[in-house]
Amino acid sequence: MIKSVLIANRGEIAIRIARTARRMGITTYGLRTNKEPDAVYLRYVDSIIDVTDYDGETIEFLNIELLIQLAKKHAIEAIHPGYGFLSENAQFAQRCLDENLIFIGPSPKVIKDMGDKTIAKEIAEKSGVPVLKGSKGAVTSLDEAVSIAHQIGFPVIIKAASGGGGRGMRIVRKAGEMAAMFKMATSEAQTSFNDPSVFIEKYVENPKHIEVQIVADNYGNVIHLGERECSIQRKHQKLIEEAPSPAINPELRSKITRAAVKLAKSVGYSTLGTVEFLLDSNGKFYFMEMNTRIQVEHPVTEMITGFDLVELQFRIASGERLNIAQKDVVLNGWAIEFRINAEDVQSNFASSLGYIKSIRFPQGNKIRIDTGIIAGTEITSWFDSMLAKLIVYGQTRDEAIKRARRALKHFQVKGIKTTVPFCKAVLENEKFVNGDYNTSFIDSQPPKNLIYKEKEENFMAALLAVYLYSKESNPSVTPETNIDPWVLNKRMRHL
Amino acid sequence: MEAKKSNKLVALDADGNTFEFEIKNNFEFYHKKQKVNFELFEEVDGITLLCYNGLRYPVEVVSQKQNKYEILINGVSYFISVETSFSLKRAKILAQKLSAEKVILLNAPMPGKVLYILVSEGQKVQQGDTLLIYEAMKMQNTVTAPADAVVKKIHVSEKSAIIKDNLLIELERI
């Protein structure tokens, strides 16, 4: 078993990794950066490596050589990259291998291949996984585009080959639109990515996002831990996830998990990974991509399967054989995760920066909170805006939803605005409650459906305003009144 | 001389809703002649609760400029201005002016004659819908809805002569 690990990450995932490592007797190392020298995650590691004098341009968690050197300097055996940052960086994985450090993740080749959209798609197709029909390589002329589109069938999407983040993409619904869209897509690709090449793919209208959790050891054993649905997204960022998916019946589950396992086996996958699919309204699924790391939403899978995914990562990376057979995996109950972000829903999810003056988390047997913040934490623009993950469990989806509604009522934050009112609104939405939602959910809802207002809120806000106004004009405590300075000091000043 | 001091204040929110309160003796609040029993309590961890009618909601004042407050209650913002009976009238006119941006006035761009009116008052229309056809300079011209709206008032009738800038139709934005 690995004896020591450098956690090359921060916030809630660093705490998550440290929690399991501690339980397994693995010594944990964390980095203290000058961007958040008092971060909560530092309390959970056994040893803090102070890099507050670092002034490089790349941030610490993205600096490959810095991390390698620190691991070697402190004789640390393994590096856990968490999610984001360098978790899917093949070069980093390779450097770890070169320096005899255990990288908690699959091989550099697998990371590289799965990170390339074209290669990953080819691999998927070869292993019999349904993929979206599309052009083989770049499309260079309008004629070629038109002919391919006819082969695939409309609607199609034109995507920049060197692109990403939604740029250089154009949806073409009819043959008549192709000329204009092709021209726009290629010129946008040229200006944004300095490469006008585009490829064309079948476009699935308003798909559901379904992903399958894969666990594989270094000996070719691969199992799946069921699926998750992550269709509540805003600008391709997941906000709410659940396991299992209300759209998946046992037959479809069998098909989609079989496809994911087949794909993982075909590339010699090891440790944890997630195969993402698009599910269309006809129950047909298509390979989208594979994430070769632990995912933010892994807790929902943990809640319904009972397995500790980080523990599995450590065991597999230590060379252990997978001792879980597929038949041992039972999906029990329902879990929903809500990402609580520091965003102002009423201002179109603009970041809410500031200090968390106070925070109250809901508590309960079937409630789990994964967080990296505490009262007093400053929310800055250095890192992402996720404050906490609220994960709720129920024997049924209905029970989970009811529990979630109660839990969110008890999630209270003072000092910044959060997406709690948005999460509450989703739980009251008929489409969500029926499981009948897809990735177009947020965009298709009128703004008033995205924020939940408790009863009498408006009246009480008015009452408070009037009360404050009246107190100001008629203060009940005059400056002459004697207030004990100790009392004044202890009293949290004002609202 | 009144034995009890009373003070009337009105809260006006961003949607134009008003809430009238009467304050007696500086600490008793009445709304619609009923006493409002409430308490504002700051708990030791810093969360302030507004308790009313069995409800206990966390509240925070995000900002305050004179009589204008941004109140955060359950994490949702409400923009409230507190008016006295004197300032209320002015505030209401201001609010009306602001919501007046909701009103769209469609005027005749040139003199002519109304031929057909295709909508009726109260009807919902979509951006681009043709509302009225008039004749001018020997041609038929259309007046279309510039935004999704409700037809508030039709100021002309079929066959009426119109002059330049004649107010034809008043719409209210949806």
Interface residues (C-beta under 8 A of the other chain):
Chain A: D344 Q346 K357 S358 R360 A375 Q412 V413 K414 G415 K417 T418 V420 P421 I451 Y452 K453 E454 K455 E456 E457 N458 F459 M460 A461 A462 L463 L464 A465 V466 Y467 L468 Y469 S470 N474 S476 R491 M492 H494 L495
Chain B: N7 L9 A11 D13 N17 F19 F21 I23 N26 F27 F29 H31 V36 F38 L40 E42 D45 G46 I47 T48 L50 Y52 N53 L55 Y57 P58 V59 E60 V61 Q64 N67 Y69 I71 L72 I73 N74 G75 V76 S77 Y78 I80 S81 V82
